Amino acid sequence: MKLLLNIYAFLIRYFKAISIALGIYFVLFVSAPGSANSQPNEVYFPPGEFWMGSKENKGRPDEKPRHKVYLDGFYLDKYETTGKEFEQFLDEFPKEHPPITGWYGKKVRPSLEDSPVIGLTWKRCQKYCQWRGKRLPTEAEWERAATGLNERRYPWGNQPPTLDRANFNKCCFIMKGEVLQPVGSYELGKTPDGVFEMAGNIAEWVFDWYGKDFYSKSPNSNPTGPKTGKYRVIRGGAWNSLSGYLSSKARYGYNDGQDFYGIGCRCAKTEMSSKN
């Protein structure tokens, strides 16, 4: 009888220890903020404030005034949308036409499968992201990911752009897409959070309408840009951009948006527990 009681007591202590360990694992990993809704190729940005825009003696007029913005938690794709990913979209929507270069019919050239897809209008990028159950990031979300909480001048930091950090300042032909580099090529150019090619290679559409003076009247919480406009905002600079366009604060939309040879997209999604 005493032996049975000892065995019973041992089993009680054993299962109690297992329960405690499982509870710690659940708190740290399973129920950690943002983890339940995360995918391998996404980066989670927790809710909080950051400084958006440039200081008075920095940047262009449409980057001012510098202002503090609160964002709900969100996820951003680590990589820009690739040719292979967009080919899958075309397979499901046969009436959609392929991008403007680098394709054989509706099949991407093998050498461009892992390169960012270009030649997409804002509407096509938005439709693609929605097909994936996502959306285009807002301009504020994009800048939060690129500039961080310490107001990095470029996605990787404050060092000036170099060709080992970004694909930029190339002239003057797309070469059927061969001027592009596969996503994830610029390890030195990724953000500290692990988002690749937010500067150079291709520029990226974001959700907002472009407003030159929008920052002067922007809401302080989850801004989504002007209600209407003529052009959508583009961020990040492209293979044919000068270094100034690679700044984490640089924003443009006007006639630059007509050059679809340098523009593609990256998708985002809202944290499920956010109120946005």
KAGI-V242658 format. One record per residue. RES is the residue in one letter. PHI is phi in whole degrees, 0 to 359 (none if undefined). NEAR is the number of other C-alpha atoms within 12 Angstrom. Layout:
BEGIN
RES_PHI_NEAR ; RES_PHI_NEAR
END
This chain:
BEGIN
M_none_7 ; K_298_8 ; L_295_9 ; L_296_10 ; L_295_11 ; N_295_12 ; I_296_13 ; Y_298_14 ; A_296_14 ; F_297_14 ; L_296_14 ; I_298_14 ; R_296_14 ; Y_297_14 ; F_290_14 ; K_294_14 ; A_295_14 ; I_298_14 ; S_297_14 ; I_296_14 ; A_298_15 ; L_295_16 ; G_296_15 ; I_296_15 ; Y_299_14 ; F_296_16 ; V_293_15 ; L_282_15 ; F_241_16 ; V_286_16 ; S_260_17 ; A_299_17 ; P_307_24 ; G_86_28 ; S_289_25 ; A_294_19 ; N_251_25 ; S_267_27 ; Q_241_18 ; P_303_15 ; N_261_23 ; E_240_29 ; V_242_34 ; Y_266_33 ; F_242_37 ; P_290_29 ; P_297_27 ; G_159_22 ; E_257_25 ; F_207_31 ; W_272_33 ; M_250_44 ; G_93_39 ; S_257_28 ; K_293_20 ; E_302_14 ; N_264_12 ; K_233_18 ; G_70_22 ; R_262_22 ; P_303_23 ; D_282_27 ; E_264_33 ; K_235_28 ; P_280_26 ; R_297_28 ; H_210_26 ; K_273_27 ; V_232_29 ; Y_261_27 ; L_234_35 ; D_292_31 ; G_297_33 ; F_208_40 ; Y_242_42 ; L_229_44 ; D_299_39 ; K_295_34 ; Y_235_40 ; E_291_44 ; T_301_46 ; T_264_41 ; G_300_40 ; K_296_29 ; E_295_30 ; F_289_41 ; E_298_32 ; Q_297_22 ; F_297_30 ; L_295_25 ; D_299_18 ; E_275_16 ; F_236_17 ; P_297_15 ; K_280_10 ; E_286_20 ; H_267_23 ; P_288_30 ; P_297_34 ; I_280_26 ; T_204_30 ; G_89_33 ; W_228_27 ; Y_253_19 ; G_64_17 ; K_253_25 ; K_244_26 ; V_288_32 ; R_300_24 ; P_308_18 ; S_289_22 ; L_247_31 ; E_303_28 ; D_259_27 ; S_271_35 ; P_295_48 ; V_283_49 ; I_237_46 ; G_82_36 ; L_253_36 ; T_287_33 ; W_302_34 ; K_299_21 ; R_290_32 ; C_296_38 ; Q_297_31 ; K_294_24 ; Y_298_33 ; C_298_31 ; Q_295_19 ; W_300_20 ; R_275_22 ; G_77_14 ; K_232_28 ; R_199_31 ; L_286_43 ; P_292_41 ; T_287_38 ; E_299_45 ; A_293_45 ; E_297_48 ; W_299_50 ; E_292_45 ; R_300_44 ; A_292_50 ; A_281_46 ; T_262_37 ; G_71_33 ; L_267_27 ; N_251_22 ; E_55_29 ; R_300_28 ; R_289_35 ; Y_232_41 ; P_305_44 ; W_274_37 ; G_153_27 ; N_254_21 ; Q_289_18 ; P_295_24 ; P_298_33 ; T_225_21 ; L_287_21 ; D_266_21 ; R_252_31 ; A_202_45 ; N_263_42 ; F_206_35 ; N_59_27 ; K_265_24 ; C_223_15 ; C_218_14 ; F_240_16 ; I_286_26 ; M_53_16 ; K_56_23 ; G_97_34 ; E_289_27 ; V_287_30 ; L_279_43 ; Q_246_35 ; P_305_31 ; V_298_36 ; G_82_30 ; S_285_26 ; Y_254_30 ; E_301_25 ; L_287_27 ; G_259_35 ; K_284_31 ; T_285_37 ; P_302_23 ; D_277_28 ; G_99_28 ; V_264_38 ; F_264_41 ; E_53_50 ; M_279_58 ; A_226_57 ; G_84_49 ; N_69_52 ; I_223_49 ; A_278_51 ; E_230_53 ; W_291_50 ; V_239_42 ; F_292_40 ; D_289_37 ; W_292_29 ; Y_278_33 ; G_226_30 ; K_303_28 ; D_249_21 ; F_297_32 ; Y_299_30 ; S_288_21 ; K_228_19 ; S_293_29 ; P_299_19 ; N_275_24 ; S_233_25 ; N_47_31 ; P_293_30 ; T_234_32 ; G_88_31 ; P_299_25 ; K_291_16 ; T_219_15 ; G_179_17 ; K_259_17 ; Y_228_28 ; R_270_37 ; V_282_44 ; I_240_47 ; R_228_49 ; G_101_49 ; G_73_45 ; A_227_44 ; W_301_41 ; N_255_32 ; S_269_31 ; L_285_25 ; S_299_29 ; G_299_27 ; Y_284_36 ; L_274_47 ; S_300_40 ; S_295_47 ; K_263_43 ; A_294_40 ; R_221_45 ; Y_205_36 ; G_204_34 ; Y_318_19 ; N_291_14 ; D_299_26 ; G_291_31 ; Q_278_21 ; D_269_28 ; F_287_31 ; Y_292_36 ; G_240_45 ; I_234_45 ; G_218_48 ; C_205_52 ; R_223_54 ; C_261_40 ; A_223_42 ; K_207_36 ; T_276_33 ; E_299_28 ; M_300_21 ; S_276_19 ; S_288_20 ; K_267_13 ; N_296_18
END
